[in-house]
Amino acid sequence: MRTISQLKQDIKDLVEKATALETRATNENRDLTDEEVAYMKEINETIKSIQNELSVREEKQRLSDDLQKPEKALTVPSNAKIEPGNNRDKDKFGSLGEQLAAIIQAGQPNGRVDPRLYNAASGLNETIPSDGGFLIQQDFTIKLYEDLFQNGLIAGQCEKIPISANSNGMVVNGFDETSRASSTAGGIIIYHATEAEEKTASKPKFRRVELSLKKMIGLCYLTDELMMDAPAMESRVSNAFTKAFDFQVQDDIINGTGAGMALGILNAGCLVSVSAEAGQAADTVVTENIVNMYSRRFAAQTGNYAWYYNQDIEPQLFTMSLSVGTGGIPVYMPPGGLSGKPYAQIMGLPAYAIEQCATLGDEGDIILANFRDGYLMAEKGGLRQDMSIHVRFIYDESVLRFVLRMDGQPWRASALTPYKGSNTQSHFIALEAR
């Protein structure tokens, strides 16, 4: 993944290319050719795409920097008593690191339990001190959720519905729609009628989309030295939690079986699997595959789609070409060839390399997906946190365990046959195994 500085440099390089093109035309006392105009438009679209990614990355960096601002270190000896400061709400902790220190103290033999640990679970009734479990204070929970669900490459795109404290699941209605050949929205019919003619009723069909919370558990190891410094501990825990959970949530959304975890798009009934070309060699991706996948999207939602692929297929993308007469033109590489940087776009849509995609040649090595319109997630807003001093005792480490409850699945149960045509369409398109 490119860094913020690399993204800024990419924008600078593209601007310089555009400026050089205009300067050349000016020096030659002429207007831009049609090809040059098209190339300028392509540069502008690429700059916009990079700027969007840069904006998201900078906001994430800003939040991370705010979290790591230095605070006064909080020492936690075995006989320490952590008391609320006088300059803030006495019922709340001043930072996540301070609360973690209090939890660690409560987990020690004969350790004192800070009363604010009970207040952190206000109204949820899920605190079990005898098991060493406490809920993270709500404002800290929100921050951790923002890092995970808003900034995640895929999780941040999905539609999210919070589940109330008194429920462990939910049911929402989705249209039971498999074809638009004779109706839309699963049974609604729009027709023309003359005055006084009898009207034909339509009856839309719905399906139950059931989401039942599943547990996701993450462990974070803390050295004795790190536990002595609350700000450093806060940074370590926050970074470890968001990175580990983001990776697993993303894997569930792509590959989840639906049994004890979210239902992933590759195992969903709505997945469209595009066939390989006749005679296509094993472990290859060709231009025709890309074109055929692109043609199976919902055209009205094109702007919300993106490509996700395994890094193993990049040699295929870099050498991919479109046949023109007896020659060909590069598909993924810029006009400058290997001397320039790839567009990181396919068919004008952003393309991301992710580890959760299958390896080259297997179904799911490249996916065209619209998570914004096609995938629903449910999550419950309490982070359960437990601590043990025994698991890694001989290594001078303590273990923090976080439990997150969530579920997810695609909105549609099946692909959709369009009004005219026989090729089904979907929010999620993959290339079959080759």
PELIN-V648965 format. One record per pair of residues at least 6 apart in sequence whose C-alpha atoms are under 8 Angstrom apart, sorted by sequence separation. I is the first residue (numbers start at 0). J is the second residue. If there is no record, write none. Layout:
BEGIN
i=I j=J
i=I j=J
END
This chain:
BEGIN
i=24 j=30
i=83 j=89
i=87 j=93
i=92 j=98
i=104 j=110
i=105 j=111
i=120 j=126
i=126 j=132
i=127 j=133
i=148 j=154
i=149 j=155
i=162 j=168
i=182 j=188
i=192 j=198
i=225 j=231
i=226 j=232
i=255 j=261
i=256 j=262
i=257 j=263
i=264 j=270
i=321 j=327
i=322 j=328
i=333 j=339
i=343 j=349
i=344 j=350
i=357 j=363
i=358 j=364
i=391 j=397
i=416 j=422
i=417 j=423
i=24 j=31
i=83 j=90
i=104 j=111
i=105 j=112
i=126 j=133
i=147 j=154
i=148 j=155
i=149 j=156
i=162 j=169
i=176 j=183
i=178 j=185
i=181 j=188
i=182 j=189
i=225 j=232
i=255 j=262
i=256 j=263
i=320 j=327
i=321 j=328
i=329 j=336
i=332 j=339
i=333 j=340
i=343 j=350
i=356 j=363
i=357 j=364
i=390 j=397
i=391 j=398
i=416 j=423
i=417 j=424
i=83 j=91
i=104 j=112
i=105 j=113
i=125 j=133
i=126 j=134
i=147 j=155
i=176 j=184
i=177 j=185
i=254 j=262
i=255 j=263
i=320 j=328
i=321 j=329
i=332 j=340
i=333 j=341
i=343 j=351
i=356 j=364
i=357 j=365
i=388 j=396
i=389 j=397
i=390 j=398
i=415 j=423
i=416 j=424
i=83 j=92
i=117 j=126
i=125 j=134
i=175 j=184
i=176 j=185
i=251 j=260
i=252 j=261
i=254 j=263
i=255 j=264
i=320 j=329
i=321 j=330
i=332 j=341
i=333 j=342
i=356 j=365
i=388 j=397
i=414 j=423
i=415 j=424
i=21 j=31
i=102 j=112
i=174 j=184
i=175 j=185
i=176 j=186
i=251 j=261
i=252 j=262
i=253 j=263
i=254 j=264
i=255 j=265
i=256 j=266
i=319 j=329
i=320 j=330
i=331 j=341
i=332 j=342
i=356 j=366
i=387 j=397
i=388 j=398
i=414 j=424
i=415 j=425
i=101 j=112
i=174 j=185
i=221 j=232
i=251 j=262
i=252 j=263
i=253 j=264
i=254 j=265
i=255 j=266
i=276 j=287
i=318 j=329
i=319 j=330
i=320 j=331
i=331 j=342
i=386 j=397
i=387 j=398
i=414 j=425
i=101 j=113
i=188 j=200
i=251 j=263
i=252 j=264
i=253 j=265
i=254 j=266
i=276 j=288
i=317 j=329
i=319 j=331
i=331 j=343
i=386 j=398
i=387 j=399
i=120 j=133
i=188 j=201
i=250 j=263
i=275 j=288
i=317 j=330
i=318 j=331
i=331 j=344
i=386 j=399
i=102 j=116
i=119 j=133
i=120 j=134
i=187 j=201
i=274 j=288
i=316 j=330
i=317 j=331
i=318 j=332
i=331 j=345
i=385 j=399
i=386 j=400
i=20 j=35
i=101 j=116
i=119 j=134
i=120 j=135
i=186 j=201
i=187 j=202
i=273 j=288
i=316 j=331
i=317 j=332
i=384 j=399
i=385 j=400
i=117 j=133
i=119 j=135
i=120 j=136
i=186 j=202
i=187 j=203
i=384 j=400
i=385 j=401
i=116 j=133
i=119 j=136
i=120 j=137
i=186 j=203
i=219 j=236
i=384 j=401
i=98 j=116
i=116 j=134
i=119 j=137
i=185 j=203
i=186 j=204
i=273 j=291
i=383 j=401
i=384 j=402
i=184 j=203
i=185 j=204
i=273 j=292
i=382 j=401
i=383 j=402
i=81 j=101
i=184 j=204
i=185 j=205
i=219 j=239
i=382 j=402
i=383 j=403
i=219 j=240
i=382 j=403
i=17 j=39
i=381 j=403
i=92 j=115
i=217 j=240
i=73 j=97
i=90 j=114
i=91 j=115
i=271 j=295
i=317 j=341
i=379 j=403
i=17 j=42
i=75 j=100
i=79 j=104
i=90 j=115
i=106 j=131
i=379 j=404
i=105 j=131
i=217 j=243
i=378 j=404
i=379 j=405
i=77 j=104
i=91 j=118
i=217 j=244
i=378 j=405
i=14 j=42
i=90 j=118
i=91 j=119
i=176 j=204
i=284 j=312
i=377 j=405
i=378 j=406
i=13 j=42
i=75 j=104
i=174 j=203
i=175 j=204
i=283 j=312
i=376 j=405
i=377 j=406
i=77 j=107
i=174 j=204
i=175 j=205
i=285 j=315
i=376 j=406
i=377 j=407
i=80 j=111
i=82 j=113
i=102 j=133
i=174 j=205
i=175 j=206
i=284 j=315
i=376 j=407
i=78 j=110
i=81 j=113
i=173 j=205
i=174 j=206
i=283 j=315
i=284 j=316
i=375 j=407
i=376 j=408
i=13 j=46
i=77 j=110
i=80 j=113
i=172 j=205
i=173 j=206
i=286 j=319
i=374 j=407
i=375 j=408
i=172 j=206
i=173 j=207
i=285 j=319
i=286 j=320
i=374 j=408
i=375 j=409
i=172 j=207
i=173 j=208
i=284 j=319
i=286 j=321
i=374 j=409
i=375 j=410
i=10 j=46
i=171 j=207
i=172 j=208
i=373 j=409
i=374 j=410
i=98 j=135
i=170 j=207
i=171 j=208
i=373 j=410
i=98 j=136
i=170 j=208
i=171 j=209
i=373 j=411
i=10 j=49
i=170 j=209
i=306 j=345
i=9 j=49
i=10 j=50
i=95 j=135
i=169 j=209
i=170 j=210
i=95 j=136
i=123 j=164
i=168 j=209
i=169 j=210
i=168 j=210
i=169 j=211
i=306 j=348
i=308 j=350
i=310 j=352
i=6 j=49
i=168 j=211
i=305 j=348
i=306 j=349
i=307 j=350
i=308 j=351
i=309 j=352
i=310 j=353
i=92 j=136
i=95 j=139
i=167 j=211
i=168 j=212
i=286 j=330
i=304 j=348
i=305 j=349
i=306 j=350
i=307 j=351
i=308 j=352
i=309 j=353
i=310 j=354
i=91 j=136
i=94 j=139
i=167 j=212
i=214 j=259
i=305 j=350
i=306 j=351
i=307 j=352
i=308 j=353
i=309 j=354
i=7 j=53
i=213 j=259
i=214 j=260
i=302 j=348
i=305 j=351
i=307 j=353
i=309 j=355
i=312 j=358
i=6 j=53
i=213 j=260
i=309 j=356
i=311 j=358
i=312 j=359
i=213 j=261
i=308 j=356
i=309 j=357
i=311 j=359
i=307 j=356
i=308 j=357
i=309 j=358
i=3 j=53
i=309 j=359
i=312 j=364
i=3 j=56
i=293 j=346
i=373 j=426
i=3 j=57
i=372 j=426
i=373 j=427
i=308 j=363
i=309 j=364
i=308 j=364
i=309 j=365
i=370 j=426
i=308 j=365
i=369 j=426
i=307 j=365
i=308 j=366
i=368 j=426
i=369 j=427
i=306 j=365
i=307 j=366
i=367 j=426
i=368 j=427
i=306 j=366
i=307 j=367
i=367 j=427
i=368 j=428
i=306 j=367
i=307 j=368
i=366 j=427
i=367 j=428
i=305 j=367
i=306 j=368
i=366 j=428
i=367 j=429
i=304 j=367
i=305 j=368
i=366 j=429
i=304 j=368
i=305 j=369
i=365 j=429
i=366 j=430
i=304 j=369
i=364 j=429
i=365 j=430
i=303 j=369
i=304 j=370
i=363 j=429
i=364 j=430
i=303 j=370
i=362 j=429
i=363 j=430
i=303 j=371
i=362 j=430
i=363 j=431
i=303 j=372
i=362 j=431
i=363 j=432
i=361 j=431
i=362 j=432
i=361 j=432
i=362 j=433
i=360 j=432
i=361 j=433
i=360 j=433
i=293 j=367
i=292 j=367
i=283 j=359
i=282 j=359
i=283 j=360
i=282 j=360
i=281 j=360
i=282 j=361
i=59 j=146
i=59 j=150
i=154 j=245
i=56 j=150
i=143 j=237
i=147 j=241
i=151 j=245
i=154 j=248
i=55 j=150
i=146 j=241
i=147 j=242
i=154 j=249
i=153 j=249
i=143 j=240
i=147 j=244
i=148 j=245
i=143 j=241
i=147 j=245
i=265 j=363
i=254 j=355
i=253 j=355
i=253 j=356
i=250 j=355
i=249 j=355
i=304 j=426
i=100 j=226
i=295 j=422
i=297 j=424
i=295 j=423
i=296 j=424
i=297 j=425
i=100 j=229
i=295 j=424
i=296 j=425
i=297 j=426
i=99 j=229
i=295 j=425
i=296 j=426
i=296 j=427
i=97 j=229
i=296 j=428
i=96 j=229
i=97 j=230
i=295 j=428
i=96 j=230
i=99 j=233
i=96 j=231
i=96 j=232
i=292 j=428
i=96 j=233
i=292 j=429
i=95 j=233
i=96 j=234
i=292 j=430
i=269 j=409
i=267 j=408
i=267 j=409
i=269 j=411
i=288 j=430
i=268 j=411
i=269 j=412
i=270 j=413
i=271 j=414
i=261 j=405
i=262 j=406
i=263 j=407
i=264 j=408
i=268 j=412
i=269 j=413
i=270 j=414
i=261 j=406
i=262 j=407
i=263 j=408
i=264 j=409
i=267 j=412
i=268 j=413
i=269 j=414
i=260 j=406
i=261 j=407
i=262 j=408
i=263 j=409
i=267 j=413
i=268 j=414
i=261 j=408
i=262 j=409
i=283 j=433
i=75 j=226
i=76 j=227
i=257 j=408
i=282 j=433
i=74 j=226
i=75 j=227
i=271 j=423
i=281 j=433
i=74 j=227
i=271 j=424
i=280 j=433
i=73 j=227
i=74 j=228
i=271 j=425
i=279 j=433
i=72 j=227
i=73 j=228
i=74 j=229
i=252 j=407
i=270 j=425
i=273 j=428
i=275 j=430
i=72 j=228
i=73 j=229
i=252 j=408
i=269 j=425
i=270 j=426
i=271 j=427
i=272 j=428
i=273 j=429
i=274 j=430
i=275 j=431
i=72 j=229
i=73 j=230
i=269 j=426
i=270 j=427
i=271 j=428
i=272 j=429
i=273 j=430
i=274 j=431
i=275 j=432
i=72 j=230
i=269 j=427
i=270 j=428
i=271 j=429
i=272 j=430
i=273 j=431
i=275 j=433
i=71 j=230
i=270 j=429
i=272 j=431
i=70 j=230
i=69 j=230
i=240 j=401
i=67 j=230
i=264 j=427
i=67 j=231
i=265 j=429
i=212 j=377
i=210 j=376
i=212 j=378
i=67 j=234
i=210 j=377
i=212 j=379
i=66 j=234
i=223 j=395
i=222 j=395
i=223 j=396
i=222 j=396
i=223 j=397
i=221 j=396
i=222 j=397
i=220 j=396
i=221 j=397
i=220 j=397
i=221 j=398
i=220 j=398
i=221 j=399
i=219 j=398
i=220 j=399
i=218 j=398
i=219 j=399
i=218 j=399
i=219 j=400
i=218 j=400
i=217 j=400
i=218 j=401
i=216 j=400
i=217 j=401
i=216 j=401
i=217 j=402
i=216 j=402
i=215 j=402
i=216 j=403
i=214 j=402
i=215 j=403
i=214 j=403
i=215 j=404
i=214 j=404
i=215 j=405
i=213 j=404
i=214 j=405
i=212 j=404
i=213 j=405
i=212 j=405
i=213 j=406
i=211 j=405
i=212 j=406
i=211 j=406
i=210 j=406
i=210 j=407
i=210 j=408
i=208 j=410
i=168 j=377
i=158 j=370
i=167 j=379
i=157 j=370
i=158 j=371
i=156 j=370
i=157 j=371
i=158 j=372
i=156 j=371
i=157 j=372
i=160 j=375
i=162 j=377
i=164 j=379
i=157 j=373
i=158 j=374
i=159 j=375
i=160 j=376
i=161 j=377
i=162 j=378
i=163 j=379
i=164 j=380
i=153 j=370
i=157 j=374
i=158 j=375
i=159 j=376
i=160 j=377
i=161 j=378
i=162 j=379
i=157 j=375
i=158 j=376
i=159 j=377
i=160 j=378
i=161 j=379
i=162 j=380
i=157 j=376
i=159 j=378
i=161 j=380
i=176 j=411
i=175 j=411
i=177 j=413
i=179 j=415
i=180 j=416
i=173 j=410
i=174 j=411
i=175 j=412
i=176 j=413
i=177 j=414
i=178 j=415
i=179 j=416
i=180 j=417
i=181 j=418
i=173 j=411
i=177 j=415
i=178 j=416
i=179 j=417
i=180 j=418
i=141 j=380
i=176 j=415
i=177 j=416
i=178 j=417
i=179 j=418
i=180 j=419
i=140 j=380
i=178 j=418
i=140 j=381
i=140 j=382
i=137 j=381
i=135 j=381
i=134 j=381
i=135 j=382
i=134 j=382
i=135 j=383
i=134 j=383
i=135 j=384
i=133 j=383
i=134 j=384
i=132 j=383
i=133 j=384
i=132 j=384
i=133 j=385
i=132 j=385
i=131 j=385
i=132 j=386
i=130 j=385
i=131 j=386
i=131 j=387
i=106 j=386
i=106 j=387
i=107 j=388
i=106 j=388
i=103 j=386
i=102 j=386
i=45 j=342
i=48 j=349
END
